[in-house]
């Protein structure tokens, strides 16, 4: 990894324990909504870095985005917008954001995910108690809320005790846990659990996207996203690649309730022919070792 970039400074004067980093491209409306979710969080010590790779005007330029940023600043949260060009792919963009972070924990939040109040605090509590490499809140697609899929929920398994390291691979049975995060399945899972106010559960995952809180030191120790130079600009699965490395050493978990809503906008990554864990030899080796 490269040396950390300039540290973000907290306008409140209190050193944050969570850096929220958001990569964005061509999504001003979604970004405003995402920042609006952050403005409603009750966790007191987080700051926000938005890195833009839009084709024309930055996604952070429009007034709604700036209004949400002002609201965050009024409540003591530092917000920084940067342009990071030229585009070198999703993995490089995440590597850049990781280099800019300096807090003990870093939340990678997609630019099309709205968080209900309390999500950051819940994830921060969970990773502190579990001591694993990362925890995540799988985004819910509310357009599927009436589409119950019990057959896709069968892989659900809570972590009963400490989160353990796991080696993950495409051909392993644990990969079937991916169905837990399809459509509105996280919502149906949390409803089935009958969680009381303030209660949360950790569960086993294949990977998790959209809203993932990492122990920054553990992520860096596992290489972060340093595989990006081996990839073409157009690729997918960069978050999965980083998570599989962290899971193999420190473990990872999903957290319910999720509290993360997917905005269900059209993808900005239509070309998915190159999947990180299928083309990088390290991940192929992990799969072979585990078989």
BAVOSE-209365 format. One record per atom (N, C-alpha, C, O): residue in three letters; x, y, z. Coordinates in steps of 0.1 Angstrom, whole numbers, plus 2048, in hexadecimal, padded with zeros to 3 digits. Example, Ala and Ser with C-alpha at 12.3 -4.5 7.8 and 13.67 -1.06 7.14 Angstrom:
2
ala8847C784E;ala87B7D384E;ala8847DF84E;ala88E7DF855;ser8807EA847;ser8897F5847;ser88180084F;ser88680B850;
END
This chain:
291
unk8087F4800;unk800800800;unk80980D800;unk81480C805;unk8038177FA;unk80B8247FB;unk80982A809;unk801826811;unk81183480B;unk81083B818;unk803842819;unk7FE84780F;unk7FD843825;unk7F084A827;unk7F1859822;unk7FB85F824;unk7E685D81C;unk7E586B817;unk7E3874823;unk7E387082F;unk7DF881820;unk7DD88B82B;unk7D1886833;unk7C788282E;unk7D3888840;unk7C8883849;unk7BD88D849;unk7BF899847;unk7B188884A;unk7A589184B;unk7A5897859;unk7AA891863;unk7A08A385A;unk7A08AA867;unk7918AB86B;unk7898AF863;unk78E8A8878;unk7818A987D;unk77D8B7881;unk7848BD88A;unk7738BD87B;unk76F8CB87F;unk76B8CC88E;unk76C8D7894;unk7668C1893;unk7628C18A1;unk76D8C18AB;unk76B8C48B7;unk7798BF8A6;unk7858BE8AF;unk7868B18B6;unk7908AF8BE;unk77D8A78B4;unk77E89A8BA;unk7838908AF;unk77D8908A4;unk78D8898B2;unk7928808A8;unk7888748A5;unk78586D8AE;unk784873899;unk77A869895;unk78085B896;unk78C859894;unk777851899;unk77B843899;unk77783C88C;unk77A83188A;unk76F843884;unk76A83D877;unk76C84786C;unk76785386D;unk772843861;unk77384B855;unk76984484B;unk76A838848;unk75F84C846;unk75584783C;unk75A84C82F;unk75C85882C;unk75D842826;unk763845819;unk75984180E;unk75483680E;unk75784A805;unk74C8477FB;unk75284A7ED;unk7558557E9;unk7548407E5;unk7588427D7;unk74B8447CF;unk74183E7D1;unk74C84E7C6;unk7408527BE;unk7438557B0;unk74F85A7AD;unk73A8537A7;unk73B857799;unk72E858792;unk72684F792;unk72B86478D;unk71F867785;unk71286478D;unk708860787;unk71286779A;unk7068647A2;unk7038707AC;unk70486D7B8;unk70087C7A8;unk6FE8877B1;unk6F18857BA;unk6F28877C6;unk6E68807B4;unk6DA87E7BC;unk6DC8737C6;unk6D88757D2;unk6E28687C3;unk6E585D7CC;unk6EE8627D7;unk6ED85E7E3;unk6F98697D3;unk70286E7DD;unk6FC8777E8;unk6FF8767F3;unk6F387F7E3;unk6EC8887ED;unk6E48807F7;unk6E3883803;unk6DD8757F2;unk6D586C7FA;unk6DE865804;unk6DB864810;unk6EA8607FF;unk6F3859808;unk6F8862813;unk6F985E81F;unk6FC86E810;unk70087881A;unk6F587B824;unk6F887E82F;unk6E987C81E;unk6DD87E827;unk6DC874832;unk6D987783D;unk6DF86782E;unk6DF85C838;unk6EA85E842;unk6E785C84E;unk6F586383E;unk700865848;unk6FD870851;unk70087085D;unk6F587A84C;unk6F2886854;unk6E8882860;unk6E788986A;unk6E287685E;unk6D9872869;unk6DF868872;unk6D886387B;unk6EC865871;unk6F285C87A;unk6F5862888;unk6F786E889;unk6F4859892;unk6F685E8A0;unk70485B8A5;unk70885F8B0;unk70C85489D;unk71A8518A2;unk72285F8A1;unk722865897;unk7288638AC;unk72D8708AD;unk73A8738A6;unk73D87E8A2;unk7428698A4;unk75086B89F;unk753864892;unk75985A892;unk74D86A887;unk75186587A;unk753871871;unk74E87C873;unk75B86F866;unk75D87985C;unk75B87384F;unk75B86684D;unk75A87B844;unk756876837;unk75F87B82C;unk76388782C;unk764872824;unk76B875818;unk76487080C;unk76286480B;unk761879803;unk75A8757F6;unk7648777EB;unk76A8827E9;unk76786C7E3;unk77086D7D8;unk76986B7CB;unk7628617C9;unk76A8757C2;unk7618757B6;unk76A8727A9;unk7758767A8;unk7648697A0;unk76A867793;unk75F868788;unk75F86177E;unk75787278A;unk74C875780;unk752879772;unk75D87E772;unk74B876768;unk75087A75A;unk750889758;unk75888E751;unk74689075E;unk74589E75B;unk7458A5769;unk74F8A5770;unk73A8AC76C;unk73A8B3779;unk73A8A9785;unk73489F784;unk7428AC78F;unk7438A379A;unk7358A07A0;unk72C8A97A1;unk7338947A5;unk7268917AC;unk7248997B8;unk71889B7BC;unk72E89F7BE;unk72D8A77CA;unk72A8B57C8;unk7288BD7D1;unk7298BA7BB;unk7278C87B8;unk7198CD7BA;unk7188D87BF;unk70E8C57B7;unk7018CB7B9;unk6FD8CF7C7;unk7038CA7D1;unk6F48D87C8;unk6F08DE7D5;unk6EB8D47DF;unk6EE8D57EB;unk6E38C97DB;unk6DE8C07E5;unk6EA8B97EC;unk6E98B67F9;unk6F48B57E5;unk7008AF7EB;unk7068B87F5;unk70A8B4800;unk7088C57F1;unk70F8CE7F9;unk7078D2806;unk70D8D4810;unk6FA8D1804;unk6F18D4810;unk6F38C981A;unk6F48CC826;unk6F38BC816;unk6F58B181F;unk7038B2826;unk7058AF831;unk70D8B681E;unk71A8B8824;unk71B8C382E;unk7218C1839;unk7138CE82C;unk7138D8836;unk70C8D4842;unk7108D784D;unk7028CB841;unk6FB8C684C;unk7048BD855;unk7048BE861;unk70C8B584E;unk7158AD855;unk7208B585D;unk7238B2868;unk7258C0856;unk72E8C885D;unk7298D0869;unk7308D2873;unk71C8D3868;unk7168DA873;unk7158D287F;unk7158D788A;unk7148C587D;unk7148BB888;unk7218B688C;unk7228AC893;unk72C8BC887;unk7398B988B;unk7418AE883;unk74B8A9888;unk73C8AB878;unk7428A186F;unk7498A7864;unk7448AE85C;unk7568A4863;unk75E8A9857;unk75A8A284A;unk75789684A;unk7588AA840;unk7548A5833;unk75E8AA829;unk7608B7828;unk7648A2821;unk76E8A6817;unk76A8A0809;unk767894808;unk76B8A87FF;unk7688A47F1;unk7758A57E9;unk77C8AF7EA;unk77889A7E2;unk78489B7D9;unk7818957CC;unk77788D7CA;unk7888997C2;unk7888937B4;unk7948897B3;unk79F88E7B6;unk79287D7AF;unk79D8737AE;unk79C86E79F;unk79586579C;unk7A5874797;unk7A5870789;unk7B486F785;unk7BD87478B;unk7B786777A;unk7AD860772;unk7A8853778;unk7AE84E782;unk79D84E773;unk798841778;unk7A2836775;unk7A7834769;unk7A482E77F;unk7AD82277D;unk7A5815782;unk7AB80B783;unk798817784;unk79080B788;unk78C80C797;unk79181479E;unk78280479A;unk77C8047A7;unk7868017B2;unk7868077BD;unk78E7F77B0;unk7987F37BA;unk7A27FE7BD;unk7A58017C9;unk7A68057B3;unk7B08107B5;unk7A981C7BD;unk7AF8227C5;unk79C81E7B9;unk7958297C0;unk7938267CF;unk79582F7D7;unk7908197D2;unk78F8167E0;unk79D8167E7;unk79E81A7F3;unk7A78127E0;unk7B58137E6;unk7B88217E9;unk7BE8247F4;unk7B582A7E0;unk7B78397E3;unk7B083D7F0;unk7B68447F8;unk7A383A7F1;unk79B83E7FC;unk7A1838809;unk7A283F813;unk7A582C809;unk7AB826814;unk7B882D818;unk7BB82F824;unk7C083180F;unk7CC839811;unk7C9846818;unk7D184B820;unk7BE84C815;unk7BA85981B;unk7B585882A;unk7B5861831;unk7B084C82D;unk7AA84A83A;unk7B5849845;unk7C0845843;unk7B184D851;unk7BB84C85C;unk7B4848869;unk7BB845873;unk7A784786A;unk7A0842876;unk7A2833878;unk7A682C86E;unk7A082E884;unk7A2820886;unk79881787E;unk79C80C87A;unk78D81C87A;unk783815872;unk77F81D866;unk77E829867;unk77D81685B;unk77A81D84F;unk76D816849;unk76D80A847;unk76381E846;unk756819841;unk75681C832;unk75582882E;unk75781282A;unk75581381B;unk746813818;unk73F80981A;unk74181F814;unk732820812;unk730824803;unk73682D7FE;unk72881C7FC;unk72581E7EE;unk71D82B7ED;unk71582F7F6;unk71E8317E1;unk71783E7DF;unk70883C7DC;unk7018467D9;unk7028307DD;unk6F482E7DB;unk6EE8267E7;unk6E581E7E5;unk6F38297F3;unk6EE8227FF;unk6EA82C809;unk6F383580D;unk6DE82C80E;unk6D9835818;unk6D982D825;unk6D4822826;unk6DE833830;unk6DF82D83D;unk6D4833847;unk6D383F848;unk6CC82A84D;unk6C382F857;unk6CB833864;unk6D782E865;unk6C683C86C;unk6CD840878;unk6D2834880;unk6CA82A882;unk6DE834885;unk6E382A88E;unk6EC820888;unk6F281888F;unk6ED81F87A;unk6F5815874;unk703816877;unk70A80B87B;unk709821876;unk718823878;unk71B81F887;unk724817889;unk713823890;unk71582089E;unk7148118A0;unk71C80B8A8;unk70A80A89A;unk7087FC89C;unk7147F4896;unk7197EB89C;unk7197F888A;unk7247F1884;unk7317F488C;unk7397EB88E;unk732800891;unk73E80389A;unk73E7FA8A6;unk7487F58AB;unk7327F98AD;unk7317F18B8;unk7347E28B5;unk73B7DB8BD;unk72F7DD8AA;unk7317CF8A6;unk73F7CC8A4;unk7447C28A9;unk7467D489C;unk7547D1899;unk75D7D18A5;unk7667CA8A7;unk7597DB8AE;unk7617DC8BB;unk75F7CF8C4;unk7687CB8CA;unk7537CA8C4;unk7507BE8CC;unk7557B18C6;unk75A7A88CC;unk7547B08B8;unk7577A48B1;unk7667A38AF;unk76C7988AF;unk76D7AE8AD;unk77B7AE8AB;unk7807A889E;unk78B7A489C;unk7777A8894;unk77A7A2887;unk7807AD87E;unk7817B8881;unk7827A9871;unk7887B2868;unk77E7BC862;unk7827C785F;unk7727B8860;unk7677C185B;unk75A7BC85F;unk7587B0862;unk7507C585F;unk7427C2860;unk73B7CB856;unk7407D5851;unk72F7C6852;unk7287CD848;unk7197CD849;unk7137C4850;unk7127D7843;unk7037D7843;unk6FF7D5834;unk7017DE82C;unk6F97CA831;unk6F67C7823;unk6EA7D081F;unk6E07D0825;unk6EB7D8814;unk6E07E1810;unk6D47D980C;unk6D57CE806;unk6C87DE80F;unk6BB7D880C;unk6B57DF800;unk6B57EB7FF;unk6B07D77F6;unk6A97DC7EB;unk69A7DC7EE;unk6937D27EE;unk6957E87F2;unk6877E87F7;unk67C7E57ED;unk6717E27F0;unk6807E67E0;unk6767E37D6;unk6737D47D6;unk6697CF7D0;unk67B7CC7DD;unk6797BD7DE;unk6737B97EC;unk6737AE7EF;unk66E7C37F4;unk66A7C0801;unk65F7B6802;unk65D7AF80C;unk6567B67F8;unk64B7AC7F8;unk65079F7F1;unk6487957F1;unk65C79E7ED;unk6617927E6;unk66978A7F0;unk67578B7F0;unk6627827F7;unk669779801;unk66F76D7FB;unk6687667F3;unk67B76A7FE;unk68375F7F8;unk689756803;unk695756805;unk68174E809;unk686746814;unk69173C810;unk69A739818;unk691737804;unk69B72E7FF;unk6A97357FF;unk6B372E800;unk6A97427FD;unk6B674A7FD;unk6BB74D80B;unk6C675280C;unk6B374B815;unk6B774E822;unk6BC74282A;unk6C1743835;unk6BB736824;unk6C072A82B;unk6CF72A82F;unk6D2724839;unk6D8731827;unk6E673182C;unk6E8739838;unk6F473983D;unk6DE74083E;unk6E0749849;unk6E5742855;unk6E0737859;unk6F074785B;unk6F6741867;unk6FC74C86F;unk70575386B;unk6F874D87C;unk6FD757884;unk70B753889;unk70F747889;unk71375D88C;unk72075A893;unk71D7588A2;unk7197618A9;unk71E74C8A6;unk71C7488B4;unk72A7488BB;unk73073D8BC;unk72E7538C1;unk73B7548C6;unk74375D8BE;unk73E7658B5;unk75175D8BF;unk75A7668B8;unk7597638A9;unk7567588A4;unk75B76E8A1;unk75C76D892;unk76976788F;unk77476B893;unk76975C887;unk775755884;unk77A758876;unk77175B86D;unk787756873;unk78B758865;unk78574D85C;unk783742860;unk782750850;unk77D747846;unk783749838;unk785755834;unk78673F832;unk78B740824;unk77F73E81B;unk77873481C;unk77D747811;unk772747809;unk7767457FA;unk7817497F6;unk76E73E7F2;unk77173C7E4;unk7647397DD;unk75A7367E2;unk76573B7D0;unk75973A7C7;unk75372C7C8;unk74772B7C6;unk75B7227CA;unk7567147C9;unk75370E7D7;unk7507027D8;unk7547167E1;unk7527117EF;unk7437137F2;unk73D71C7ED;unk73E70A7FA;unk72F70B7FE;unk72C718805;unk72071C804;unk73571D80C;unk73272A813;unk72F73580A;unk72973F80E;unk7337347FD;unk73173F7F4;unk7217407F2;unk71D74B7ED;unk71A7367F5;unk70B7377F4;unk7057417FD;unk6F97457FC;unk70D746807;unk707750810;unk70475D809;unk6FE76680E;unk70A75E7FD;unk70776B7F5;unk6F876D7F3;unk6F47797F1;unk6F07637F3;unk6E27657F1;unk6DB76C7FC;unk6D07727FB;unk6E276D808;unk6DC774813;unk6DA783810;unk6D278A817;unk6E2788807;unk6E2797804;unk6DB79B7F7;unk6DC7A67F3;unk6D47917F2;unk6CC7947E5;unk6BF79B7E8;unk6B97987F2;unk6BB7A57E0;unk6AE7AB7E1;unk6AC7B17EF;unk6B47B97F4;unk6A17AD7F5;unk69E7B2803;unk6A07A880D;unk69B7A8818;unk6A979E80A;unk6AB793814;unk6B0798821;unk6AC79282B;unk6B97A2822;unk6BE7A6830;unk6B27AB838;unk6B27A9844;unk6A87B1832;unk69C7B6839;unk6947AA83E;unk6907AA84A;unk6937A0836;unk68B79483A;unk69378C845;unk68C78684E;unk6A078C844;unk6A878584F;unk6A678C85C;unk6A3786866;unk6A779985C;unk6A67A0869;unk6987A086F;unk69679F87B;unk68E79F866;unk68079E86B;unk67E790871;unk67778E87B;unk68478586A;unk683778870;unk68977687E;unk68576E886;unk69477E880;unk69B77D88D;unk693784898;unk6957818A4;unk68A78D895;unk68279389F;unk68A79C8A9;unk68879B8B5;unk6947A38A3;unk69D7AB8AC;unk6967B68B4;unk68D7BD8AE;unk69A7B78C0;unk6947C28C8;unk69C7CF8C6;unk6A77CF8C0;unk6977DA8CA;unk69D7E78C9;unk6AB7E78CE;unk6AD7E38DA;unk6B57EB8C6;unk6C37EB8CB;unk6CA7DE8CA;unk6D67DD8CC;unk6C37D38C6;unk6CA7C68C5;unk6CF7C48B7;unk6C97C88AD;unk6DB7BD8B6;unk6E07BA8A9;unk6E67AC8A9;unk6EA7A78B4;unk6E87A689D;unk6EE79989C;unk6F9799891;unk6F77A0887;unk703791893;unk70D78F889;unk70B782882;unk708778889;unk70E781875;unk70B77586E;unk716773864;unk71E77C860;unk71776685F;unk722762855;unk71E766847;unk712766843;unk72876B840;unk726770832;unk73076A828;unk73A76382C;unk72D76B81C;unk736768811;unk73E77580E;unk74A77480C;unk73878080D;unk73D78D80D;unk73279780F;unk726793810;unk7357A480F;unk72A7AE812;unk72E7BA80B;unk73A7BE80B;unk7257C1805;unk7287CD7FD;unk71F7D9801;unk7157D7808;unk7247E57FD;unk71C7F17FF;unk71E7F980B;unk71F80580B;unk7207F2817;unk7227F8823;unk72A7EF82C;unk7257E7833;unk7377F182C;unk7407E8833;unk74A7F083C;unk7517F9837;unk74A7ED849;unk7537F3852;unk75F7EA855;unk75E7DF85A;unk76B7EF852;unk7787E7853;unk77F7ED85F;unk77F7F8862;unk7867E3866;unk7917E786F;unk79D7EB865;unk7A27E385E;unk7A07F8865;unk7A97FD85B;unk7B77F685B;unk7BC7F3851;unk7BC7F4867;unk7C97ED869;unk7C97DF863;unk7D27DB85D;unk7BE7D8866;unk7BD7CA861;unk7BC7CA852;unk7C27C184B;unk7B47D384C;unk7B37D483E;unk7C07D7837;unk7C37D182D;unk7C77E183D;unk7D47E4837;unk7DE7D8838;unk7E67D582F;unk7DE7D1844;unk7E77C6846;unk7E47BB83B;unk7EE7B4837;unk7D87BA837;unk7D47B082C;unk7D67B581E;unk7D37AE815;unk7DB7C181D;unk7DE7C680F;unk7D47D080A;unk7D77D6800;unk7C97D2811;unk7BF7DB80C;unk7BA7D87FE;unk7B67CD7FB;unk7BC7E17F5;unk7B87E07E7;unk7C47E17DE;unk7C47E57D2;unk7D07DC7E3;unk7DC7DD7DC;unk7DE7D57CF;unk7E87D57C9;unk7D37CD7CC;unk7D37C57C0;unk7CF7CD7B4;unk7CF7C87A9;unk7CC7DA7B6;unk7C67E17AB;unk7CF7E379E;unk7CA7E3793;unk7DC7E47A0;unk7E57E5794;unk7E47D978A;unk7E77DA77E;unk7DF7CD78F;unk7DE7C1787;unk7D17C177F;unk7CE7B7779;unk7C97CB780;unk7BB7CB77B;unk7BA7D5770;unk7C07DF770;unk7B17D2766;unk7AD7DC75C;unk7A47E6763;unk79F7E476E;unk7A27F275C;unk79A7FC762;unk78C7F7765;unk7867FA770;unk7867EF75C;unk7797EA75D;unk77A7DC764;unk77E7D375E;unk7757DC771;unk7757CF778;unk76A7D1783;unk7657DB786;unk7677C578A;unk75E7C5795;unk7637BC7A0;unk76D7B579D;unk75D7BC7AB;unk7607B37B6;unk76C7B87BE;unk7727AF7C5;unk76F7C47BE;unk77B7C97C5;unk7797C87D4;unk7827C67DC;unk76D7CB7D9;unk76A7CA7E7;unk76A7BC7EC;unk76F7B97F7;unk7657B37E3;unk7667A57E7;unk7747A07E8;unk7777987F1;unk77D7A57DF;unk78B7A17DF;unk7917A57EC;unk79979D7F2;unk78F7B17F1;unk7957B67FE;unk78F7AE809;unk7967AA812;unk7827AB809;unk77C7A4814;unk781796815;unk783791821;unk78278F80A;unk78778180B;unk795780812;unk797777819;unk79D78A80F;unk7AA78A816;unk7A978C825;unk7B078682D;unk7A0796829;unk79F799837;unk79878E83E;unk79B78A849;unk78E787837;unk78777C83D;unk790771840;unk78F76A84B;unk79976E837;unk7A2763839;unk7AB765845;unk7B075B84B;unk7AE771849;unk7B7773855;unk7AF777861;unk7B377386C;unk7A5780860;unk79E78586C;unk78F78286C;unk789785877;unk78977E862;unk77B77B862;unk77378885F;unk778793860;unk76678685B;unk75D791858;unk74F78D85B;unk74C78185B;unk74679685D;unk738793860;unk72F79D85B;unk7327A9859;unk723799858;unk7177A1856;unk7117A5863;unk71179D86C;unk70A7B0863;unk7037B486F;unk6F47B786C;unk6F17BE862;unk6EB7B2874;unk6DD7B4873;unk6D87BB880;unk6DD7B788A;unk6CF7C587F;unk6C97CA873;unk6D27D186A;unk6DC7D686E;unk6CF7D285D;unk6D87D8853;unk6D77E7855;unk6E17EE858;unk6CB7ED852;unk6C97FB853;unk6CF802847;unk6CF80F846;unk6D47FB83D;unk6D9801830;unk6CF7FE825;unk6CB7F2823;unk6CB80881E;unk6C2807813;unk6C980A806;unk6D0814804;unk6C88007FC;unk6CE8027EF;unk6C480B7E7;unk6B88087E6;unk6C98157E0;unk6C181F7D9;unk6BC8197CC;unk6B381E7C5;unk6C280D7C8;unk6BE8067BC;unk6BF80E7AF;unk6B780C7A6;unk6C98177AE;unk6CC81E7A2;unk6D3815798;unk6D980B79C;unk6D381878B;unk6DA810782;unk6E9810786;unk6EF81A78A;unk6EF804783;unk6FE803787;unk70780C77F;unk70480F773;unk711810785;unk71C81877D;unk72780E779;unk731813774;unk72580177C;unk72F7F7778;unk7297ED76F;unk7277E1773;unk7267F0763;unk71F7E675A;unk7287DB755;unk7237D0752;unk7357DE754;unk73E7D474F;unk7457CC75A;unk74D7D1761;unk7407C075C;unk7447B8767;unk74B7AB762;unk74C7A1769;unk7517AC756;unk7587A0751;unk76479C759;unk768790759;unk76B7A675F;unk7777A3767;unk7737A3775;unk7707AE77B;unk77379877C;unk77079778A;unk77D794792;unk78478B78F;unk77F79D79C;unk78C79D7A2;unk7917907A7;unk79C78B7A4;unk7887897AF;unk78C77C7B5;unk78D7717AB;unk7927667AE;unk78977379E;unk78B769794;unk79876B78C;unk79C762785;unk79E77778D;unk7A9779784;unk7B677C78C;unk7C177B786;unk7B577E799;unk7C17817A1;unk7C67747A7;unk7BE76D7AE;unk7D27707A5;unk7D77637A9;unk7D67607B8;unk7D47557BC;unk7D776B7C0;unk7D77697CE;unk7C97637D3;unk7C975A7DB;unk7BE7687CD;unk7B17637D1;unk7AF7557CC;unk7A874D7D2;unk7B47527C0;unk7B37457BB;unk7BB73B7C4;unk7B77307C6;unk7C67407C9;unk7CE7377D2;unk7C77357DF;unk7C77297E4;unk7C073F7E5;unk7B873D7F1;unk7AD7337EF;unk7AB72B7F8;unk7A77337E3;unk79D72A7E0;unk7A271B7DF;unk79C7127E4;unk7AE71A7D9;unk7B470D7D8;unk7B87077E5;unk7B66FB7E8;unk7BD7107EE;unk7C270B7FB;unk7B6706803;unk7B76FC80B;unk7AA70C801;unk79F709809;unk7976FD804;unk78F6F780B;unk79A6F87F8;unk7926ED7F2;unk7986E07F6;unk7926D57F2;
END
